Amino acid sequence: MNAIRTHFPLRIEATNAFLSRRRNTIVLLVCIAITAIAAAYGVRQTFRFTRWLVDDAFIIFRYAENLAEHGELTWNIGEDPVEGYTGITLPVLIALAIKLNIPPVLASHSIGIAAFLAGGILLILILRGFNIGSAAAFILYMTAPFLFAHAWSGLETTLFIAAILFAVYALTLRKDWLFLASLLIVSFTRPEGVLLALILLFIYRPLPKGVLIAYLVPCAIYFVWRWNYYGQLLPNTFYAKHVAGGRIPAINAYKLWVFTRLYLAFPGLLALLFLDPDIIKRNWKPMLGLAAFSGVTIVNYLSFNLIMDFSYRFYAPFYPLALLAVGGILKSNRLGFKLVLVAFAIITIQTQRNIKEFPGEKHYAYTHYRMLREEHIEVGKLLRERIPQEEWIAVHADAGAIPFYAGHRTIDFGRLNDEYLARKRPAPEEASDYFFSFNPAAVSFTSTKGTGVHHGREADAILRDGRFARYELVQRFESNIRPDYYQFLYIRKDLLRSGTTTDR
């Protein structure tokens, strides 16, 4: 009888262990299945998305082409260098592709898509393989509609996302030289990456002096080179986008609110429901560090004129960090069946919302790129054909595809690639004098109306100036897909009369 009594609890314990292993196996298989479905959806939707480029991508192409073909990382070859790109990594990568006879469009698309997919893989690696936390983070990442837009856009957004996640992953591995490499990559991809690198260096313990020196020395060399080459500490884009007061902060705050409501409300609810004080206690340094990076950067963004803030471009890099927080909280909890159902329901609601927003993102990409093809690219090709290469042109103010396809030295009244206009912020009459000081052969004005140029006081000042009588309207470019967006192309009359250029 005593033997039976002794043996019976052992059998119960063995049965419970068996059921626990079986439950863990089922959870693992379900997580793998969810991850596989999310991966299949993400890859499928990536290649179903519009093959597009945003106008600013052609700015990067111009810098990359100038570097590859002329050895100058600048806007106008032979002129004072200006830094109108944001982060040196992407222009250099595309320049290398050009050297290998890979077109910049193909190179940018390949980099953007590869970085997007790498970001999803890094989420799983950071969250330690297949579990409920990684599955939740991965499915919300792979269904986020704005990330498909950025994968194809030609800008560095998904590259920066992958760089951020790589830095976090290297932090978790505690491998010194991998961590160092990740910090250098994130720092050179966008200026904000320097802040993240410094925060992660503070968190990384023990921090070998060799790693710190090996990070600081290349950064110091690069920033000294930038100061010497461009003559200013910060990129020209900083000065072009910075504003003081006005309606810009309110507009940015509203866009941030919309982004939060659409994509972070339900993940945030999930985090609050399952947040345990012990999780904060164990992980407070990385959580605080990443939160500080996100908060400081976003607050700083609010005071900038976020040009081309399509598809929540400036807030998108912080989305995977929010998913990491949610995934880490879910992974660290021992969830019962009912709690798993609650988490599954919330994730399903957010996933359905993500999927619902996909057509809107795709439509925006389609209309934007069709407009570029029918207006900006056509203007650029016409200028290349009809204007001598030694002449200047001006663009007011979409200086992406037009200068890239034209190939001429260009005055950028969008200010991203012009130090005088970005730093001095001249009055409209002074900007007009600046325009005529170059005696440009042609100028393309953006307009919101088809009856004439409507593009602000500065454009009006140039058009009203008596010296503008030397120019003649050659063609108005329009696209049926965007009835509120036009390009008015003017060419100097002496070129028209001399026969140097002829009407189409």
C-alpha positions as CSV (number, residue, x, y, z in Angstrom):
1,M,0.0,0.0,0.0
2,N,2.8,2.4,0.8
3,A,4.4,1.7,-2.5
4,I,1.2,2.5,-4.3
5,R,0.9,5.8,-2.4
6,T,4.5,6.7,-3.3
7,H,4.1,5.8,-6.9
8,F,0.8,7.6,-7.6
9,P,2.2,11.2,-7.2
10,L,5.1,10.3,-9.5
11,R,2.7,9.2,-12.2
12,I,0.7,12.4,-11.8
13,E,3.9,14.4,-12.1
14,A,5.0,12.5,-15.2
15,T,1.6,13.0,-16.7
16,N,1.7,16.7,-16.1
17,A,5.2,16.9,-17.5
18,F,4.0,15.1,-20.6
19,L,1.0,17.4,-21.0
20,S,3.2,20.4,-20.6
21,R,5.6,19.2,-23.2
22,R,2.7,18.4,-25.6
23,R,1.2,21.9,-25.0
24,N,4.6,23.5,-25.6
25,T,5.0,21.5,-28.8
26,I,1.5,22.6,-30.0
27,V,2.3,26.2,-29.2
28,L,5.6,26.0,-31.1
29,L,3.9,24.5,-34.1
30,V,1.2,27.1,-34.1
31,C,3.8,29.9,-33.8
32,I,5.8,28.4,-36.7
33,A,2.6,28.1,-38.8
34,I,1.7,31.8,-38.1
35,T,5.2,32.9,-38.9
36,A,5.2,30.9,-42.2
37,I,1.8,32.4,-43.2
38,A,2.9,35.9,-42.4
39,A,6.1,35.4,-44.3
40,A,4.2,34.1,-47.4
41,Y,1.8,37.0,-47.2
42,G,4.6,39.6,-46.8
43,V,6.6,38.2,-49.8
44,R,3.5,38.0,-51.9
45,Q,2.3,41.5,-51.1
46,T,5.8,42.9,-51.6
47,F,5.8,41.7,-55.2
48,R,2.2,42.7,-55.8
49,F,2.9,46.2,-54.7
50,T,3.4,49.0,-57.2
51,R,7.0,49.1,-58.6
52,W,7.4,52.8,-57.8
53,L,9.9,55.4,-56.8
54,V,9.3,58.6,-54.8
55,D,10.6,61.8,-56.4
56,D,13.3,62.2,-53.7
57,A,14.8,58.9,-54.6
58,F,16.2,60.5,-57.8
59,I,18.1,62.9,-55.6
60,I,20.0,60.0,-54.1
61,F,20.5,58.6,-57.6
62,R,22.0,61.9,-58.8
63,Y,24.5,61.9,-55.9
64,A,25.4,58.2,-56.4
65,E,25.8,58.8,-60.2
66,N,28.1,61.8,-59.6
67,L,30.2,59.7,-57.1
68,A,30.4,56.7,-59.4
69,E,31.1,58.6,-62.7
70,H,32.9,61.8,-61.5
71,G,34.2,60.9,-58.0
72,E,32.2,63.8,-56.4
73,L,29.6,63.2,-53.8
74,T,27.7,66.4,-54.6
75,W,24.7,67.8,-56.4
76,N,26.3,69.9,-59.2
77,I,29.6,68.6,-60.6
78,G,32.3,71.2,-60.5
79,E,30.5,73.5,-58.0
80,D,30.8,73.9,-54.3
81,P,29.8,70.5,-52.7
82,V,26.4,70.3,-51.0
83,E,25.1,67.4,-48.9
84,G,21.4,67.0,-49.9
85,Y,21.1,63.4,-49.1
86,T,20.3,61.9,-45.6
87,G,22.9,59.3,-44.6
88,I,25.8,58.3,-46.7
89,T,25.2,54.5,-46.7
90,L,22.5,54.4,-49.5
91,P,24.2,56.7,-52.0
92,V,27.5,54.8,-51.6
93,L,25.8,51.4,-52.1
94,I,24.0,52.7,-55.2
95,A,27.2,54.2,-56.5
96,L,28.9,50.8,-56.1
97,A,26.0,49.2,-58.0
98,I,26.4,51.7,-60.8
99,K,30.1,50.8,-60.9
100,L,29.0,47.2,-61.4
101,N,26.7,48.3,-64.3
102,I,23.6,47.8,-62.1
103,P,21.0,50.6,-62.8
104,P,20.3,52.7,-59.7
105,V,16.5,51.9,-59.9
106,L,17.2,48.2,-59.7
107,A,19.8,48.7,-57.0
108,S,17.5,50.8,-54.8
109,H,14.6,48.4,-55.2
110,S,16.8,45.4,-54.4
111,I,18.3,47.1,-51.3
112,G,14.9,48.3,-50.0
113,I,13.2,44.9,-50.4
114,A,16.1,42.9,-49.0
115,A,16.2,45.3,-46.0
116,F,12.5,44.9,-45.4
117,L,12.7,41.1,-45.4
118,A,15.9,41.2,-43.2
119,G,14.0,43.3,-40.7
120,G,11.4,40.6,-40.2
121,I,14.1,37.9,-39.8
122,L,15.9,40.1,-37.2
123,L,12.7,40.5,-35.2
124,I,12.5,36.7,-34.9
125,L,16.2,36.4,-34.0
126,I,16.0,39.1,-31.3
127,L,12.9,37.4,-29.7
128,R,14.8,34.1,-29.7
129,G,13.1,32.0,-32.4
130,F,9.5,30.8,-32.7
131,N,7.3,31.7,-29.7
132,I,4.1,33.7,-29.2
133,G,6.0,36.9,-28.9
134,S,8.0,36.6,-32.1
135,A,5.0,35.3,-34.0
136,A,2.9,38.4,-32.9
137,A,5.7,40.8,-33.7
138,F,6.4,39.1,-37.1
139,I,2.9,39.0,-38.3
140,L,2.3,42.7,-37.4
141,Y,5.6,43.6,-39.2
142,M,5.0,41.6,-42.4
143,T,1.4,42.9,-42.8
144,A,2.2,46.6,-42.1
145,P,1.1,48.3,-45.4
146,F,3.4,51.3,-45.2
147,L,6.5,49.1,-45.1
148,F,5.7,47.7,-48.6
149,A,5.6,51.3,-49.8
150,H,9.0,52.0,-48.3
151,A,10.6,48.8,-49.6
152,W,9.9,50.0,-53.2
153,S,10.3,53.8,-52.6
154,G,14.0,54.1,-53.4
155,L,14.8,55.8,-50.0
156,E,16.7,54.5,-47.0
157,T,13.7,53.9,-44.7
158,T,13.7,50.0,-44.7
159,L,17.5,50.1,-44.7
160,F,17.4,52.2,-41.6
161,I,14.9,49.9,-40.0
162,A,17.1,46.9,-40.7
163,A,20.1,48.8,-39.3
164,I,18.3,49.6,-36.1
165,L,17.1,46.0,-35.6
166,F,20.6,44.7,-36.4
167,A,22.1,47.0,-33.7
168,V,19.6,45.7,-31.2
169,Y,20.3,42.1,-32.2
170,A,24.0,42.6,-31.9
171,L,23.4,44.1,-28.4
172,T,21.6,40.9,-27.3
173,L,24.4,38.7,-28.7
174,R,27.1,40.5,-26.8
175,K,29.7,39.9,-29.5
176,D,31.9,43.0,-29.5
177,W,32.9,43.3,-33.1
178,L,29.5,42.5,-34.4
179,F,28.1,45.1,-32.1
180,L,30.7,47.6,-33.3
181,A,29.8,46.9,-37.0
182,S,26.1,47.4,-36.3
183,L,26.7,50.7,-34.6
184,L,28.7,52.0,-37.6
185,I,26.1,50.9,-40.0
186,V,23.2,52.5,-38.1
187,S,25.2,55.7,-37.6
188,F,26.0,56.2,-41.3
189,T,22.5,55.2,-42.6
190,R,20.8,58.2,-41.0
191,P,22.0,60.9,-38.6
192,E,19.5,59.8,-36.0
193,G,21.4,56.5,-35.9
194,V,24.2,58.3,-34.0
195,L,21.9,58.9,-31.1
196,L,20.9,55.2,-31.0
197,A,24.5,54.1,-31.2
198,L,25.5,56.3,-28.2
199,I,22.6,55.0,-26.2
200,L,23.4,51.4,-27.0
201,L,27.1,52.0,-26.1
202,F,25.9,53.2,-22.7
203,I,23.8,50.1,-22.2
204,Y,26.4,47.6,-23.4
205,R,28.3,46.3,-20.4
206,P,31.1,45.5,-20.0
207,L,32.1,47.9,-22.7
208,P,35.7,47.2,-23.9
209,K,37.7,50.3,-24.6
210,G,38.7,48.8,-27.9
211,V,35.1,48.8,-29.1
212,L,34.5,52.4,-28.0
213,I,37.6,53.6,-29.7
214,A,36.9,51.6,-32.9
215,Y,33.5,53.3,-33.1
216,L,34.6,56.8,-32.3
217,V,37.6,56.9,-34.6
218,P,35.8,56.2,-37.9
219,C,33.0,58.5,-36.9
220,A,35.5,61.3,-36.1
221,I,37.2,60.8,-39.4
222,Y,33.9,60.8,-41.3
223,F,32.6,64.0,-39.5
224,V,35.9,65.8,-40.0
225,W,35.8,64.8,-43.7
226,R,32.2,66.1,-43.9
227,W,33.1,69.4,-42.3
228,N,36.0,69.8,-44.6
229,Y,34.2,68.7,-47.8
230,Y,30.8,70.4,-47.3
231,G,31.7,73.2,-44.9
232,Q,29.0,72.5,-42.4
233,L,28.5,70.0,-39.6
234,L,24.9,68.9,-40.4
235,P,23.4,67.8,-43.7
236,N,21.8,70.5,-45.8
237,T,18.5,68.7,-45.4
238,F,18.5,69.6,-41.8
239,Y,18.6,73.3,-42.6
240,A,16.0,72.9,-45.4
241,K,13.5,71.2,-43.2
242,H,13.9,73.0,-39.9
243,V,11.2,75.5,-39.1
244,A,10.4,77.7,-36.1
245,G,6.8,77.7,-35.0
246,G,3.9,78.0,-37.4
247,R,1.5,75.2,-38.3
248,I,4.2,72.6,-39.0
249,P,4.4,71.1,-35.5
250,A,0.6,70.8,-35.3
251,I,0.5,69.1,-38.7
252,N,3.3,66.7,-37.7
253,A,1.6,65.9,-34.4
254,Y,-1.7,65.1,-36.2
255,K,0.1,62.7,-38.6
256,L,1.8,61.0,-35.6
257,W,-1.6,60.7,-33.9
258,V,-3.1,59.1,-37.0
259,F,-0.2,56.7,-37.3
260,T,-0.5,55.8,-33.6
261,R,-4.2,55.3,-33.9
262,L,-4.0,53.1,-37.0
263,Y,-1.0,50.9,-36.2
264,L,0.0,51.2,-32.5
265,A,-3.2,51.4,-30.6
266,F,-4.0,47.6,-30.4
267,P,-0.3,46.6,-30.0
268,G,-0.1,49.2,-27.2
269,L,-3.2,47.7,-25.6
270,L,-1.7,44.2,-25.8
271,A,1.5,45.5,-24.1
272,L,-0.5,47.1,-21.2
273,L,-2.6,44.0,-20.6
274,F,0.4,41.7,-20.3
275,L,3.0,44.0,-18.9
276,D,4.6,42.6,-15.7
277,P,6.7,44.7,-13.3
278,D,9.3,41.8,-13.3
279,I,9.7,42.3,-17.1
280,I,10.5,46.0,-16.6
281,K,12.9,45.1,-13.7
282,R,14.8,42.6,-15.8
283,N,15.0,44.7,-19.0
284,W,14.7,48.3,-17.8
285,K,18.0,49.5,-19.4
286,P,17.3,48.4,-23.0
287,M,13.6,49.3,-22.7
288,L,14.5,52.8,-21.4
289,G,17.2,53.3,-23.9
290,L,15.1,52.4,-27.0
291,A,12.2,54.5,-25.6
292,A,14.5,57.4,-25.1
293,F,15.8,57.1,-28.7
294,S,12.3,57.0,-30.0
295,G,10.9,59.8,-27.9
296,V,13.8,62.2,-28.4
297,T,13.9,61.6,-32.2
298,I,10.1,61.9,-32.6
299,V,9.9,65.1,-30.5
300,N,12.7,66.5,-32.7
301,Y,10.8,65.6,-35.8
302,L,7.8,67.6,-34.7
303,S,9.6,70.9,-35.3
304,F,10.7,70.0,-38.9
305,N,8.9,70.4,-42.2
306,L,8.9,66.7,-43.0
307,I,9.1,66.9,-46.8
308,M,7.8,63.8,-48.5
309,D,6.4,62.3,-45.3
310,F,4.5,59.7,-47.4
311,S,3.4,56.4,-45.7
312,Y,4.5,57.7,-42.3
313,R,8.1,57.7,-43.5
314,F,9.6,59.4,-40.5
315,Y,7.7,57.4,-37.9
316,A,8.0,54.0,-39.6
317,P,11.4,53.1,-38.1
318,F,10.0,53.2,-34.6
319,Y,7.2,50.7,-35.5
320,P,9.5,47.6,-35.2
321,L,10.7,48.8,-31.9
322,A,7.2,48.9,-30.6
323,L,6.7,45.4,-31.9
324,L,9.8,44.3,-30.1
325,A,8.4,45.6,-26.9
326,V,5.1,43.8,-27.4
327,G,6.8,40.6,-28.5
328,G,9.2,40.7,-25.6
329,I,6.3,41.2,-23.1
330,L,4.3,38.3,-24.6
331,K,7.4,36.0,-24.7
332,S,8.2,36.7,-21.0
333,N,4.7,35.9,-19.7
334,R,3.4,32.4,-18.9
335,L,0.1,32.7,-20.7
336,G,-2.9,30.5,-19.9
337,F,-5.4,29.4,-22.5
338,K,-7.7,32.3,-22.0
339,L,-4.9,34.9,-22.1
340,V,-3.6,33.4,-25.3
341,L,-7.1,33.8,-26.8
342,V,-7.2,37.4,-25.8
343,A,-3.7,38.1,-27.3
344,F,-4.7,36.2,-30.5
345,A,-7.9,38.3,-30.8
346,I,-6.1,41.6,-30.4
347,I,-3.4,40.6,-32.9
348,T,-6.1,39.5,-35.4
349,I,-7.9,42.8,-35.2
350,Q,-4.6,44.7,-35.8
351,T,-3.6,42.4,-38.7
352,Q,-7.0,42.9,-40.3
353,R,-6.6,46.6,-40.0
354,N,-3.1,46.4,-41.6
355,I,-4.5,44.3,-44.5
356,K,-7.4,46.8,-45.0
357,E,-5.0,49.7,-45.4
358,F,-2.9,47.9,-48.0
359,P,-4.9,49.1,-51.1
360,G,-4.6,52.7,-50.0
361,E,-0.9,52.6,-49.8
362,K,-0.7,50.8,-53.2
363,H,-2.9,53.4,-54.8
364,Y,-0.8,56.3,-53.5
365,A,2.3,54.7,-54.9
366,Y,0.7,54.1,-58.2
367,T,-0.6,57.7,-58.6
368,H,2.6,59.3,-57.4
369,Y,4.8,57.3,-59.8
370,R,2.4,57.7,-62.8
371,M,2.5,61.4,-62.2
372,L,6.3,61.4,-62.1
373,R,6.4,59.4,-65.4
374,E,3.9,61.7,-67.1
375,E,5.2,65.0,-65.8
376,H,8.6,65.2,-64.1
377,I,10.4,62.5,-66.1
378,E,9.1,63.9,-69.3
379,V,10.3,67.4,-68.3
380,G,13.7,66.0,-67.5
381,K,14.0,64.1,-70.8
382,L,12.9,67.2,-72.8
383,L,15.5,69.4,-71.1
384,R,18.3,66.8,-71.8
385,E,17.3,66.8,-75.5
386,R,16.9,70.6,-75.9
387,I,19.2,72.4,-73.5
388,P,23.0,72.5,-74.0
389,Q,24.7,70.7,-71.1
390,E,26.8,73.7,-70.1
391,E,23.6,75.6,-69.2
392,W,22.0,75.8,-65.8
393,I,18.3,74.9,-65.1
394,A,16.1,75.7,-62.2
395,V,13.4,73.6,-60.5
396,H,10.7,75.1,-58.3
397,A,10.5,72.9,-56.4
398,D,10.4,69.1,-57.2
399,A,14.1,68.6,-57.7
400,G,14.2,64.8,-58.0
401,A,13.4,63.2,-61.3
402,I,13.7,66.4,-63.4
403,P,17.4,67.1,-62.6
404,F,18.3,63.4,-62.7
405,Y,16.9,62.9,-66.2
406,A,18.0,66.3,-67.4
407,G,21.6,66.0,-66.2
408,H,22.2,69.8,-66.0
409,R,23.5,71.8,-63.1
410,T,20.4,72.7,-61.2
411,I,19.2,75.3,-58.8
412,D,16.9,73.5,-56.3
413,F,14.3,75.8,-54.9
414,G,13.1,72.9,-52.8
415,R,16.2,73.8,-50.8
416,L,17.4,70.3,-50.1
417,N,20.3,70.7,-52.4
418,D,21.0,74.5,-52.1
419,E,22.9,75.8,-49.1
420,Y,22.1,79.5,-49.8
421,L,18.3,78.9,-49.9
422,A,18.3,76.5,-47.0
423,R,20.5,78.5,-44.7
424,K,19.7,82.1,-45.5
425,R,15.9,81.6,-46.1
426,P,15.8,84.7,-48.4
427,A,12.7,86.8,-48.9
428,P,10.8,86.1,-52.1
429,E,12.4,89.1,-53.9
430,E,15.9,88.0,-52.7
431,A,15.2,84.5,-54.0
432,S,14.2,86.0,-57.3
433,D,17.5,87.8,-57.5
434,Y,19.2,84.5,-56.7
435,F,17.4,82.8,-59.6
436,F,18.4,85.5,-62.2
437,S,22.0,85.5,-61.0
438,F,22.4,82.1,-62.6
439,N,20.6,83.1,-65.8
440,P,19.2,79.5,-66.1
441,A,18.3,78.2,-69.5
442,A,15.0,76.8,-68.3
443,V,12.9,76.6,-65.2
444,S,10.1,74.1,-64.3
445,F,7.5,75.3,-61.9
446,T,5.2,73.0,-59.9
447,S,1.7,74.3,-59.8
448,T,-1.5,73.2,-58.0
449,K,-3.6,74.7,-60.8
450,G,-3.6,74.2,-64.6
451,T,-4.5,77.8,-65.5
452,G,-1.2,79.2,-64.4
453,V,1.6,78.8,-62.0
454,H,0.3,78.7,-58.4
455,H,3.1,77.7,-56.1
456,G,3.5,80.4,-53.4
457,R,5.0,83.9,-53.0
458,E,8.5,82.9,-54.1
459,A,7.4,81.5,-57.5
460,D,5.2,84.6,-57.9
461,A,8.1,86.9,-57.2
462,I,10.2,85.2,-60.0
463,L,7.3,85.3,-62.5
464,R,6.5,89.0,-61.8
465,D,10.1,90.1,-62.1
466,G,10.7,92.1,-65.3
467,R,13.7,90.0,-66.1
468,F,11.4,87.0,-66.5
469,A,10.2,88.5,-69.8
470,R,13.3,86.7,-71.2
471,Y,11.5,83.4,-70.8
472,E,8.7,81.8,-72.7
473,L,6.3,79.1,-71.6
474,V,7.0,76.0,-73.8
475,Q,4.8,73.4,-72.4
476,R,2.4,72.5,-69.5
477,F,2.8,68.9,-68.3
478,E,-0.1,67.2,-66.6
479,S,-1.4,63.8,-65.5
480,N,-5.0,62.7,-65.4
481,I,-4.2,60.7,-62.3
482,R,-3.4,63.9,-60.3
483,P,-5.6,66.8,-61.5
484,D,-4.1,69.2,-58.9
485,Y,-0.5,68.9,-59.9
486,Y,1.2,70.4,-63.0
487,Q,4.6,71.3,-64.3
488,F,5.0,74.5,-66.3
489,L,8.2,74.6,-68.3
490,Y,9.8,77.9,-69.4
491,I,12.8,78.2,-71.6
492,R,15.0,81.3,-72.3
493,K,13.9,83.0,-75.5
494,D,17.4,83.5,-76.9
495,L,17.8,79.7,-77.0
496,L,14.4,79.4,-78.8
497,R,15.3,82.1,-81.3
498,S,18.9,80.8,-81.9
499,G,17.7,77.4,-82.9
500,T,19.8,75.8,-80.1
501,T,16.5,74.3,-79.1
502,T,13.3,73.8,-81.0
503,D,9.7,73.2,-80.1
504,R,8.5,69.6,-80.1
